[in-house]
Amino acid sequence: MIEDVRRALRSVVMITVTPFAEDGQVDEPAYREVLARALDAGVPVVTPNGNTSEFYSLDAQECARALELTVREAHGRALVIAGVGHEVRAAARAAVAAAQAGADGVMVHQPVHPFLSAQGWVDYHRAIAEAAPDLPLVCYLRSPHVPVSALARLAEVAPNFVGVKYAVPDPLALGEAVSAIGTDRLTWVCGLAESWAPFFWAAGARGFTSGLANVLPELSLRLWRLLEAGESARAMELWHRLKPFEDLRAVRGSADNVSVVKEALAQLGLCRRAVRPPISELDEPGRQRVAGVLGAVTAAAAR
């Protein structure tokens, strides 16, 4: 399983959205529809309970149900890497539960704590890895203060540590990490979606995570295939078409990251635009901006 996950991460990893019904509960039919649409397009890896899923707004039961629905829908079609996190004991329990639910691996959210040491970061991930030793583990690296030495140490003490979702907007630092640790031991994944994928590719990341894949999975896959084929000029041409969508997600310090994806899905008739605090729905001008960009990106999909 470990090698299967390592290989699969060298592609598009879709972070699922979590649609909400009018009563505020998870809209399971909409969840399945959005997911099935991406699987039909060929998305090879899906991550329920990631940031695009509004992980920190879901309770434990909702996370477990999202994972159950994802495993059922993706069975035989894609690998499932479940998001886990919060305090270390809860994250370890979630990893065990993910293994029991049939997940192919776990993606560990960056620890949320005002004080973070390199050794503490290693200890946090090691505890989760040891709780489910047969389950491949991917760390979600968002802090520039976690040094390469911490990644190397975790690779030494956790055999099931297979990959890094690298979400520090610094291709040079990524390149140094890849050079220091290599690509045989770990798979490096661009954790900043399509916007950064071509630049992280040059530094050694051979896959990327995507929220856009919920909306237009064929375009995310097309970008990856062009990068994989070494067709950099065509990849950058497509990148220029996709970037306006990702730019909308990045405004106000990425406050609209999820809201833009859900707005696009709502305009496509796939789910409601509802999100949970502490994020909020787009205002009317924001919705109009999404409509304009979505129309242009959809036109690109038809080419």
WOWOQUI-V674514 format. One record per run of one state. SS is the DSSP state (2 for helix, 1 for strand, 0 for the rest). FROM is the first residue (numbers start at 1). LEN is the number of residues. If there is no record, write none. Layout:
ss->SS from->FROM len->LEN
ss->SS from->FROM len->LEN
This chain:
ss->0 from->1 len->1
ss->2 from->2 len->7
ss->0 from->9 len->3
ss->1 from->12 len->4
ss->0 from->16 len->4
ss->1 from->20 len->1
ss->0 from->21 len->5
ss->1 from->26 len->1
ss->0 from->27 len->1
ss->2 from->28 len->14
ss->0 from->42 len->3
ss->1 from->45 len->3
ss->0 from->48 len->7
ss->2 from->55 len->3
ss->0 from->58 len->2
ss->2 from->60 len->15
ss->0 from->75 len->4
ss->1 from->79 len->6
ss->0 from->85 len->3
ss->2 from->88 len->14
ss->0 from->102 len->3
ss->1 from->105 len->4
ss->0 from->109 len->9
ss->2 from->118 len->14
ss->0 from->132 len->4
ss->1 from->136 len->6
ss->0 from->142 len->6
ss->2 from->148 len->10
ss->0 from->158 len->3
ss->1 from->161 len->6
ss->0 from->167 len->4
ss->2 from->171 len->11
ss->0 from->182 len->5
ss->1 from->187 len->4
ss->0 from->191 len->2
ss->2 from->193 len->11
ss->0 from->204 len->3
ss->1 from->207 len->4
ss->0 from->211 len->2
ss->2 from->213 len->16
ss->0 from->229 len->3
ss->2 from->232 len->23
ss->0 from->255 len->2
ss->2 from->257 len->11
ss->0 from->268 len->16
ss->2 from->284 len->18
ss->0 from->302 len->2
